[in-house]
Amino acid sequence: MCVCAQGAEGSVEGKLRLNNALGYAEQLEAVATAGSASSRTVSVSLVQRQLAGRPARAEGRLGQTLRSLQHHSSCSERLRSLGASLQEGPHRAEFELAWRQLSDAERTASPAVRALLGHSLKSALRYSHTRDHRDSASQPSTGWAARGTLELAGLAPTSVRFLRADCEAQKALPLPLPLLPGAALALSLRLGVLLPLAGGGGGRGAPGGGGTPACGPAITHLSDRFFLGGADSADALRGFRTKGVGPSDARRPRCADDVAAAGAAAASLARDALGGDLLCAATAAVTFPLPHEALRAAGVHGHVFVNAGTLLPLAAASELTSSLRAAAGAGVVLPTRLGRLEVNYCLLLRTMQHDRAKAGIQVGLRPDPL
């Protein structure tokens, strides 16, 4: 059993694993997860770690997930899916067939989110290639790592249709600093693009911004878009809250009295995060061991960083550089089995209207880069 927290939600996970259940050196695994924000996941997978004597990993999955997106996007998603994957060395190929339903039980979703409510079918092939030549994933001092992912959706006639490319890279260099022995410079970059393909069945809305409701034909679906912001997810941008950067739209208030009672404290939650089709994020950080021997043994280290990024709909691609947000700061990083636990102090360098920024102390648990 595992207990963890991410964003505004904590979760409890139970797992049952049977080895060699069918007599072919396979692994049968059942997982159930319950989240504090009404999220639920039940899945069954069958894993074979060798194929024809080769060290390849083949996996088949069947599951159902209920995800609460209420805190960020005023909706919930029910996902029923089956999938298969094959991985050998740096190569990984996947197939996914998923039936998705977005709903707004509390009836507070913005016009842009309401335009996407309902059912959608996703049938997709995904390929990823990963190379990692770093001396450490959590605190690299030398080496590089890169990963590229390409996804094509629309294999079924009524499925959403898009092409999604996502690539990220990290380079670490040792720094000869007498006052900070063991210091290193870590540079990372992530780029992503989501292109709709004609004839998809992926809903009726598109990312909007500045409070303007989305309208016209579909471009991309909420569940497939990129998100950016926060220190507690793979889509991190320190100095901003989770999903706090990019297109958003004003939520529909329950009533005027609720809005008046909430006041300024709820202003940052008054808009739905819509995600985007173009993503760019970069980070430069100087990492260094802390002086205490016990902290060094535990892998606890400090870092000073500056990061910048932006998230846009396709229609606003020309604003890629002018819409960059940026923040800088310093903090302490504790590697754990679940990821990097960071406690940072952040200074905002550049924000845009409707961003959910987070200056000052920011705590987050995020996966190791790449």
Secondary structure, DSSP 8 states (H G I E B T S, - for coil): -EEEEETTEEEEEEEEEEESSSSSSEEEEEEEEEETTS-EEEEEEEEES-BTTB--EEEEEEEEEEEE-HHHHS-EEEEEEEEEEEEETTEEEEEEEEEEEEE-TTS---HHHHTT-EEEEEEEEEEEEEEE--S-SSS-SSEEEEEEEEEEE--STTS--EEEEEEEEEEEEE---TTSTT-EEEEEEEEEEEEE-TT----S----BTTB---SS----GGGSB-B-BSSSTT-BTTB-TT-BS-EEE---S-HHHHHHHGGGGGGGSEEE--BSEEEEEEEEEEEE-SSHHHHHHT-EEEEEEEEEEEE-GGGGGGTTTT-EEEEEEEEEEEETTEEEEEEEEEEEE--TT--B--EEEEEEE----
